[in-house]
Amino acid sequence: MTQHHHARWVHLLPALLAVLFVAACGSDSSGVGTGSGAPGQQPAPTRVLISADMAAGLFTLPPNYALPFPSDVDDGIAIALALNALTPEQAGFRGLEVAGISVTFGNNERDAQLAQTRELVHEMMGRTDIPVEGGAAGPLPPADPDAERDPCITPGVEMMADQLALGPAALFAFGPLTDLACLVLAFPERAANITHVLAQIGARPGEEYTLPNVQQPIREAVDCCLWSVNVSLDVPAVELALSAPELSQARWTIAPWHFVAATLLSTNRMAQLGGSRPEGEWLRRNSIAFQTFWLAAFNEAGIHPWDVTLVQYLMRPQDFATQEVGWRIVDCRNPDDPLGRPTNTDCAGHGPTQFPLRDAEPAQLWLGNGDDQAIRPGLFIIDDFVSEEARTRFLDTATALAP
């Protein structure tokens, strides 16, 4: 055993002890349902891994965009909530035990996001026990038999593989699915230990990416510029992950566009985010620019807690109405377009007169039922909260950064 591998396994010793403890308590690793323990005892927490493009406080830069604008902050809220969920204070919530975080490209560049995530997790929250490593820096790389090292094997993917070698875990995919696809390709046996994939991707068949709370005429204007970035940034990774035999036993829970677009964490709630917690103050400070941008661009006062809904679902699935669906990748490219733009009218919102920003969407993920949808047992979308009480409970939990 080399010194490098010895150090890795010493680093994993606390996680191994935690897995043994969870196994002894009879944990339901899937995270679906509230589980059961001994009478009067809280069920053992669900073990989870996170792949995220946490960009709170960062700005996107050219050449990918014409002008710099602040990156989204919901990944930071989702990570903080998951880390604070080990022992929920509220009844009916399942605890979460975060085993590690891989930071992928997406909302911003990977390395800048990695520094921000480590600052949030290690410095603000004091969780130096949580490994935070760099995952994919770009889309799924093509196979290169002559390469000295598989480009899919990043420190983040390697960390997740090590954690899965210790036992089953659910996976939050808050960004593009590149880390998950690389895990399948490079460590297939360990990827089979993923019990539940939770992601914010796609929409119902033919559905445009609209903001239902925005009134006309602004609503019509903003419809030009929204799509599933997590799909568009790496379409092959989405297709590989959804069709991988290694993940055939895993449940998938997806928060599609129509669900996440209907819920807003208001500016009043954002001003109270996390209360006196250090991570709350950090997230409030690092969300000001994005809130200002979102209000100016889309006339909404607050942020959409896109990925945060997935954390709440895993803690309290009884608050959500779900539907089992099939899936389909719709190619938006148009070989007849004189400029090579993705103007295929089969894609919602696409056509010869589409707004230039939509050129960044090469394909769409449709989630629904029909003869043209691929069947994948265990693929569910969240349709809605079961009640307004459940919606309010989610907003209160997200605001508090703790269940």
Disulfide bonds with the S-S distance in Angstrom:
Cys152-Cys182 2.06
Cys224-Cys225 2.14
Cys332-Cys347 2.10
